[in-house]
Amino acid sequence: MKQLTCEMCGGTDLIKQDGAFVCQNCGMKYSVDEAKKMMIEGTVDVQGTVKVDNSAFVERYLRNAHRALDKEDWEEVEKYYNMVEQNVPDNMEAVFFSSYGKAMLSMTDSDYFKREQKFQVLNRSMSVISDYYETTTENKEEILRKIAAYINKMYSVTFVYQRQSIDLAGAIRAASGVTGSRQWCINLINSTKNTFINELKEISQKHDETFIADILNEFGSSTASTPAPIKKAPVTSQNSENCKKYALIAAICYAVYGAYSIINRIIYVVQNPDYAAITALNIIFWIATISLAVTLFMKNEKAVIVAAGVNVLLNGYYLVAYFSLWNLLTFVAYAALVVIAVLALKGNAGIKKIWFLPAVVMLLGCLIGWFSYGYFSYIFATWNSMLFSVVEIAALVFVGMWLKANTTSKQFE
């Protein structure tokens, strides 16, 4: 009985896909004509020394590798060039591009230490090119020019890098090539380019090949040094509108909160002139609250941090002077707001997981206070004070939503 057997791995599980037979064990592809030739019946008795000619396999792997390279399918590039290298260890093209495929895959991976390791492997693989130059049967000029072209191509591919904060410190980190930064990525590619230049120089010392000097001149004079950043989705008008909406609602909440506090205190002082007065703490509290409303109307993150910081200091004083769990949690809520606002200013994506913390902490503090002081037992007299606190909690919710939405927009700019 005739049986279709893979010449590469000996597997018999071949399935026809897209007009070709594909081995399910090793991924080798055969045309219909090739499959017909492979279908044999019976056994062949071979005696003596047999020399296996695998040149047909190598040619087939190279064709698949070239197709993958044209499509920029880096996983397939690595796979098929590896197969070529297994059969022809001194094939310069296979040695380079099997590692090149891994390096290109790492360019879209945010694991920066893994990327660095892949580039180190690529550079080490090129260190043997001058040795293999002696034994390879390839078209040497064509292969070396091809390698040079694909190294230069790395400068123009899309890639992932770590976004630095927009300040002096961030600029210094980016310029110095800190791990994951844009300059760090460029430096990796530069190291590969320099390694290849060194190999070309070593070859030129041993062989009087004029094309080597030509490649060195062309390759060394290349001015491309800045890869294109990975393309990101544009900020939609809807995202922008949401940012404005959240900031506006938060500002209105703080304006209402501050206005209520001012009016309520004035009424209280007017009704009780003998022992009630407007104190410096009242004025500082009103300034801090109204400042939050104004800075949120302006949508100015730095100003919001300052205004929230004033609230932290004020609540810190209340905590020391009139300690209670309610005052403690209020202090923690505004301290958390300052931290989140700073993270948002730096474009830190971690804010997406903690933006709601100030509001949650404030709500917890209010519930503890309401139960501790019997607010629910006298709801008819305390409802306005409770509603006053709910407005502040709502303000913190919308400030957090604004900071989160604003951070998301920055990441897509």
Buried (B, 14 or more C-beta within 10 A) or exposed (E): EEEBBBBBEEBEEBEEEEEBBBBEBEBBBBEEEBBEEBEEEEEEEEEEEEEEEBEEBBEBBBEBBBEBBEEEBBEBBBBBBBBBBBBBEBBBBBBBBBBBBBBBBBBEEEEBEEBBBBBBBBBEBBBBBBBBBEEBEBEBBEBBBBBBEBBBBBBEBEBBBBBBBEEEEBEEBBEEBBEBBBBBBBBBBBBBBEBBBBBBBBBBEEEEBEEBEEBBEEBEEEEEEEBEEEEEEEBEEEBEEBBEBBBBBBBBBBBBBBBBBBEEBEEEBEEEEEEEEEEEEBEBBBBBBBBBBBBBBEBBBEBBBBBBBBBBEBBBBBBEEEEBEBBBBBBBBBBBBBBBBBBBBBBBEEBBEBBBBBBBBBBBBBBBBBEEBEBEEEEEEBEEBBEBBBBBBBBBBBBBBBBBBBBBBBBEE
